[in-house]
Amino acid sequence: MDALITINKVSSDMGISSRTLRYWESAGLFKSIRDTQSGWRMYDDYTLQCIRITNFLRRLDFSIRDIKDVMERKTIDSCVGVEPEDEAYGVVQEWLDNTSLNGTARIFGFNVEPHPSAENPGYGFGYCATIPEGVDISAPLYEMRLPGGTYALVPDDGGGPETGWNKVRELCDDCEWGWTWDGDRNPGLEEHIYLAEGGPIIHILFPVKKK
């Protein structure tokens, strides 16, 4: 059986008020388990995933009604683990193949909650693809729209994503442009370009504005 986490612990760890958690539950986005002795709300692993997805979608300005639709259609396919990238990519790639959009879509990876810590090395990672307007998106995928703005690009020099992100930090320290990172609403992106031979080319894109 999954270990149960109290509402106070979840609130503290995720930075979400207990009032918000209770509101989301009353809206039908997930269900807690009541401790028979204390009466506290407790959450298992599945519910914690629902909370993470809800928090992520709210940061993207999804309405509660839209999030509930996502939950009811069981569109949660959160990829959380020590190395979740392959699992997340496989879901997007399969859908692109089935809709004959592979080859025309640009594919971007990005971090999602939970973020790794010393106590828990697991983390979340997602992929999105650029597609034409009006395409029907099937579960477990959902529509994601970014707010726009100016993005800078650091090309892949063979050093991998970590090297690319280190260059981003150096550039932001040394030039008149700064990174306008805003969590999940305006994230940094990794564009994955898969070649016929060898591994992917991964360019780093990040939102910027003049300091």
C-alpha positions in Angstrom: 0.0 0.0 0.0 1.2 3.5 -0.8 2.4 5.6 2.1 -0.1 8.3 2.9 0.9 11.9 3.2 -1.0 14.5 5.3 -2.5 17.6 3.8 -0.1 19.8 5.8 2.9 17.9 4.5 1.7 18.2 0.9 0.9 21.9 1.4 4.4 22.6 2.7 6.3 20.5 0.2 4.4 21.7 -2.9 3.8 25.3 -1.8 0.0 25.0 -2.2 -2.2 26.2 0.6 -4.3 23.7 2.4 -7.3 25.8 1.5 -6.5 25.5 -2.2 -6.1 21.7 -1.8 -9.5 21.5 -0.1 -11.1 23.6 -2.8 -9.6 21.5 -5.6 -10.9 18.3 -3.9 -14.4 19.9 -3.5 -14.4 20.6 -7.2 -13.9 16.9 -7.8 -10.4 16.9 -9.1 -9.2 14.2 -6.7 -10.2 12.5 -3.5 -8.4 12.3 -0.2 -8.4 9.6 2.4 -9.5 10.5 5.9 -7.4 9.4 8.8 -9.8 7.5 11.1 -8.2 8.9 14.3 -7.3 12.5 13.5 -9.7 13.1 10.7 -6.9 14.7 8.6 -7.0 14.5 4.8 -4.3 12.0 3.6 -3.1 11.5 0.0 -1.7 8.4 -1.7 0.7 8.4 -4.7 -2.0 8.5 -7.3 -3.7 11.5 -5.6 -0.4 13.2 -5.4 0.0 12.8 -9.1 -3.4 14.4 -9.6 -2.4 17.3 -7.4 0.8 17.8 -9.3 -1.1 17.8 -12.7 -3.7 20.1 -11.3 -1.1 22.6 -10.0 0.7 22.4 -13.4 -2.4 23.0 -15.4 -3.5 25.9 -13.2 -0.1 27.6 -13.8 -1.0 27.3 -17.5 -4.3 29.1 -16.8 -6.5 26.0 -17.3 -9.9 26.5 -15.7 -11.1 24.1 -13.0 -13.7 22.9 -15.4 -11.1 22.1 -18.1 -8.9 20.4 -15.5 -11.8 18.3 -14.3 -12.4 17.2 -17.9 -8.8 16.2 -18.2 -9.1 14.1 -15.0 -12.4 12.5 -16.0 -11.1 11.5 -19.4 -8.1 10.0 -17.5 -5.7 12.1 -19.5 -3.1 12.0 -16.7 0.0 10.3 -18.0 2.5 12.0 -15.7 6.0 10.7 -16.3 7.8 10.9 -12.9 10.8 8.9 -12.0 14.6 8.9 -12.0 14.7 9.0 -15.8 11.2 9.9 -17.1 12.2 11.4 -20.4 11.9 8.3 -22.6 8.5 7.4 -21.2 7.2 10.9 -21.8 8.6 11.1 -25.3 7.2 7.8 -26.3 3.6 8.9 -25.6 4.0 12.0 -27.8 5.9 10.2 -30.5 3.2 7.5 -30.8 0.4 10.1 -31.1 2.4 12.0 -33.8 2.8 8.7 -35.7 -0.8 7.8 -35.5 -2.0 11.3 -36.7 0.6 11.4 -39.5 2.1 14.6 -38.0 5.5 13.1 -37.4 8.1 14.9 -39.5 6.3 18.2 -39.5 6.0 18.8 -35.7 8.7 20.4 -33.6 9.2 18.6 -30.3 10.1 20.3 -27.1 10.9 18.9 -23.7 10.5 20.7 -20.3 10.7 20.0 -16.6 7.5 19.6 -14.6 6.9 18.9 -10.9 8.1 17.2 -8.8 11.6 18.5 -8.9 14.5 16.3 -7.6 15.8 16.7 -4.1 18.4 15.0 -1.9 15.7 12.9 -0.3 13.9 12.0 -3.6 15.9 11.9 -6.8 12.7 11.4 -8.9 11.5 14.2 -11.1 8.9 15.0 -13.7 9.5 15.7 -17.4 7.1 16.3 -20.3 7.1 16.8 -24.0 5.0 19.0 -26.3 4.8 19.2 -30.1 3.8 22.0 -32.4 0.6 21.0 -34.4 -1.9 22.8 -36.7 -4.9 24.5 -35.2 -8.0 22.4 -35.1 -6.3 19.0 -34.6 -8.2 16.7 -32.2 -6.0 15.8 -29.3 -6.7 12.5 -27.7 -5.9 11.3 -24.2 -3.5 11.1 -22.4 -2.4 14.3 -24.2 -3.8 17.8 -23.7 -3.5 21.2 -25.4 -0.7 23.4 -24.1 -0.3 27.1 -25.1 2.6 29.3 -24.2 2.1 33.0 -23.6 4.6 34.0 -26.3 7.3 36.6 -26.2 11.0 36.4 -27.2 13.0 33.2 -26.9 16.8 33.0 -27.2 18.4 29.8 -28.5 21.6 28.1 -27.4 22.5 25.5 -30.1 23.6 22.0 -29.2 27.4 21.8 -29.3 27.6 18.1 -28.4 27.8 18.6 -24.7 24.3 17.7 -23.9 21.4 19.6 -22.2 23.3 20.2 -18.9 26.1 22.0 -20.8 23.5 24.0 -22.7 21.7 25.2 -19.6 25.0 26.2 -18.1 25.6 28.3 -21.1 22.2 29.9 -20.6 23.2 31.0 -17.1 26.5 32.4 -18.3 24.8 34.3 -21.1 22.2 35.8 -18.8 25.0 37.0 -16.5 27.1 38.6 -19.2 24.6 40.3 -21.6 21.8 42.8 -21.5 19.1 40.2 -21.9 17.7 38.3 -18.9 15.8 35.1 -18.6 12.1 35.7 -17.8 11.5 32.3 -16.4 8.0 32.0 -14.8 7.7 28.4 -13.7 5.5 26.2 -15.8 3.7 29.1 -17.5 6.8 30.4 -19.4 9.3 27.5 -19.2 12.7 26.9 -20.6 12.5 24.4 -23.5 14.7 21.7 -25.0 14.0 21.2 -28.7 14.7 17.6 -29.6 15.7 17.0 -33.2 16.1 13.3 -34.0 18.4 12.3 -36.8 18.4 9.1 -38.8 21.7 8.0 -37.1 23.1 8.9 -33.7 21.4 10.6 -30.8 19.2 13.7 -30.8 20.4 17.2 -31.3 19.0 19.2 -28.3 18.8 23.0 -28.7 18.0 25.1 -25.6 15.3 27.8 -25.9 14.5 30.2 -23.0 12.3 33.3 -22.7 14.2 36.6 -22.4 13.7 40.3 -22.1 16.1 43.3 -21.8 17.3 44.0 -18.3 
